[in-house]
Amino acid sequence: MDLLKKFIEKQFGKDRKEVPIVALGNMKDLSNRKVDSDFAYSWAARERVKLFEVSAKDRNTLVEFVQYLGHRHFHPIKESKFSLSKKLKAEKSNPSILMDF
């Protein structure tokens, strides 16, 4: 983990906080996992890494992970730079249709 953090700091410098680091714990559906869930979450909190428990058998478990990355990559709607407060003038509609055969 330290090597990964050093690499990110070297590559991105002061923008390193913009790089999301996530860990995926696979085989969520198994009861006899090799890594205990509580241990994984405490490790993730200590390393400041977002942890997602997923299962390759259940694609729905990947939805939260993909949404997280999407929200981190794109600006949320509330931070949009596009102003919706200006109203556009309605154009006069022309109901006639010109057909040329």
Secondary structure, DSSP 8 states (H G I E B T S, - for coil): -HHHHHHHHHHHGGGGGGS--EEEE--TT-SS-SS-HHHHHHHHHHHT-EEEE-BTTBGGGGHHHHHHHHHHHS--GGG--S---S---------------
